[in-house]
């Protein structure tokens, strides 16, 4: 694993673009607090900001970035295409709307938020994903996006996509946290040179990850919090965590996990923990 010493150390995507190894997530951050939260995150050192059209906070995120006073080129900004805008023309239109809301003229990374699945679209699902991806490729070639990728795509979705894709996905952002490690999926993606990002790396709403006795015991050993242990577990797998908090003290805590290293035994122990909640959705079973 590449040695990483702080949240803005870079990892290389498969097209040569560099991405900070920790991102600031804005999932479930309401628009009325997102502007200040993003500005605070940047003030506290975060340079990788993750949002999505469906979060309803892109405009606020864009304002928070402007408020920060940081040059746009010094930030790595990601957004995502929502499910109701799949398909070639709809993707291009939705992308421009995202740029307008963010008040930007390019994105560093744009992701298809969820794969079209057979439950909703039958045999047309793969074709819909292919047409959506074709639009992403064109936007990428036009210089509007520095890297394109996926979110919540499992290996079989990627196999289908690569039947027609001309540009390989640079990233797949999936749910990864103790109790929901997606171990085999992470190995597959990394073997295919697709960077894995972890959404909800601390378990998310309703999860009990932060109170798990095993994690608390390891945290006590290192004088760290449960959150810091979880983030360390994620990054030691070569996965980019996207922690979120609107509280400055937690933003600061969530970047302070580079001064210790989990042993192989501890990594394995955490990886084997049973499900502790979270969204834990199967992309082939969702109907949104």
N, C-alpha and C positions, 0 to 999 in steps of 0.2 A: 504493500500500500504506500502511496505517496505520503511523505511526511507533511502534515498540516499543523500549523501553529496558531492560526486565528481564523475568524469567520470569513475573511476576505482573501485567504489563500485560494488560488485558482486550480480548477480541474479543467482538462481539455475535453471538449466535445469532439465527436467524430468528424466534424468539418473544420476543426482548428480553432473555433471560437472558444474563449475561456469563460468559465462561470465560477462565481464565488461559491465556496464549498458549503455555505449555510445561507438559507434564504429566510426572509421575514414573511410569514404567511398572513393573509387577511381573510381567510375563510370564516364566515359568520361574524365578521366585524362590521357592524352597521355603518351606513354611510355617514351618520351624524357624529361618529367617533373616529372614523377611519382617517380623516384628514390629519388630525392631531397625532393619532397613533403612528401613522407612517412618518410624519415629520419627526416625531420622538425617536422612532426606530433608526432613522438616518442619523439623527444627532448622536445616537448611541453607537454608531459605527456600522450599522447594516447598510450594505450596498446592493443587495439582491432582494428585490421586492416581487412578491407573487400575488396576483389577483386573478379575477375571472369575470366574464360578463354576467354570469348568473349570481355572483355575489352582490350585485347591485351597488357596488362601491367604487367602480372604476373612476368616476369623476372625482370623488373625494380622494382616492389614492393619487390621482394626477395632481390635485391641488396640494396634497401633503408633500409630494416630491418638489413642486415649485416652491412651497414655503420653506423647504429645507435649505434652499440656496446652493445645493450641490449641482455641479454641471451634469447635464443629462448623460454625457458620454462616460461619466464615472459611475453610473448605475447600471445594473442589469435588471431589466423589467420584463416580467412574464405575464401574459394573460391567456385566456382560453375561450375557445368557441363553444357556445352552448348547443345543446342537442336539437333545439328547434330550428337551428340555422344550418343544418348539414346540407351537403350538396354543393356543386361548383359555384353557381352564382350567389347563392345565399351566404356561403362562406366568405366570399370576397366582400359582400355588402356588410356583413356582421363585423369583419375585421376592420373595415374603415370606420364603422361606428365606434368600435373599441378605441381606435386611435383618436377619434374626435373627443370621446369622453375623457381620455387620458391627456389630451392636448399634446400629443406627440406625433412625430412623423415617421417613426419606425418602432418596432419592438425588438428586444433581444431574443425573445423566445415566445412562440405562439403554439398552443397545444390544442388538439381535439380533446374536449373534456371527457367524453365517454364514447365508447364504440357503439355504433348502431348494432343491435343484436337481433338474433333470429326470433326471439320471443315477440318482438314488436314488428319486425320487417320481413320475417321469413327468409327466403333465399335471396332477397334483395339487399340484405344487410351488408354483405361484403362489397357489393357494387356501390352502395351509398358511401361507405367508408372510403372506397377508392376515389370516388368523385370529389369528396371533401378533401382528401389528401392531394389530389391533382391541383385544386385551387391553392392549397397551402404551398405546394411546390412552385407554382407560378408567382405567388407573392414573395417567396424566398428568392427566386431568380430575379425578380424586379427590385430587389434590395430593400423591400419593406420590412423583412424579418431576417435577423441574423442567423437564427436557427429555428427549425420546426420540429415538433415532437408530438407526443401522445400523452394521454392521461387515462388511467384505469383500463388500458389495453392489456390483455393477457397474451401469453405467447401465441396461442392459436389465432388470435385476431391479427397479430403481426405477421404470421406466416401468410394469411390471406392477403393482407395489405401489400406484402412484398411481391405478390404475383404481378402487380402492375406498377408499383412505385418506382420512380427513377431516382429519388432522393431517400436515403435511409433515415429513419427517425433518429434524432440526436438524443432525445430524452424520453423516458416514460415515467410519469409521476403517478405513483400508486400508494395505497395506504400501507404503511409499514410502521409497526410499533410492537413492543413486547406483547405477546399473546396473539399477534397477527403478523407474523414475520415475512410471509410470502417468500420463504427461503428459496424454493425451486425457481420461482419466477425471477427473483433477483439474480440468481446464477445464470439463468437463460439470457436475460437482458445484458448482463455484463459480458457474457461470452460472445454476444453479437454486437459488442461495442456501442451499446445504448446506455447512456448514463441513467441511473435510477435516482429519482427524487422521492422522498418520503413525506406524504401529507399525513397530518395528524400523528407526528412521531411520538407524541406524549399520550396517545390513546384517544384524545378527543372527548366530546360530550358523552357523559354517562359511563365512561370507562373507569376501571379501578386500578389502572397501571400505577398511578402515583402513590397508592397505598399498599402495593404488593409487598409482602414481607421479604421476599428474596431480593427485590430491587432496593428496598430500604436497608437491608443488611449490607449490601454491597456499597450503597451510598455512605453508610456510616463508616465503613472501612476507609474510604478515601476522603472523608470529611466533605462530601458533596451532597447535593439534593437528589431526589429520585429523578427529577427532570434532567439533570446533568448526566446522570448515569444512562438514561434512555438515549439522550442525544449522542453520548459517547459510543454506545452500542450501535447506533445507526451509522455514524461516520466511520467507525472502524471496519464496517463492511464496504466502504467505498461508496456509500449512499449519501446523497445530499439531504439533510433534514430541513424542514420548513416549519419551525416552531412559530406559534403565534401567541401574542399577549398584548393587551392594550395598556398594561401596567409597566412603567419604566423599570421598576426594580426587577421584574421578571425578564424583561427584555435583556437587561444586563446579565442576569443569572444565566439566561439561555445561550449566552455566547462564551461563557466561562467554563469550558469543559476540555480544554486543550492541554491542561497541565497534569493529566493522569492518563493511564492506559489500562483498560480491562485485560485480564489474563484470558488465554484461550478457554480455560475452564469456565470463567465467568461469562464470557461471550456465549458459550454453549448452554450454560445454565439459563441465561435470559432467553435465548432462542427457543428453548424447550418449554417455556412457561405456557400454560393453557390459556385459552381465550379469556380475556378480561373485559370484553366489551369494546365499543367503538362503533363506527358505521358498519364495517365488515360486510359490505355489499358485494354480491356476485354480479359482475358486469353483464353476464348473460341472463340475469334474472330481473334486472331493474326495468321499470316501465315508465321512467321519466325521460 
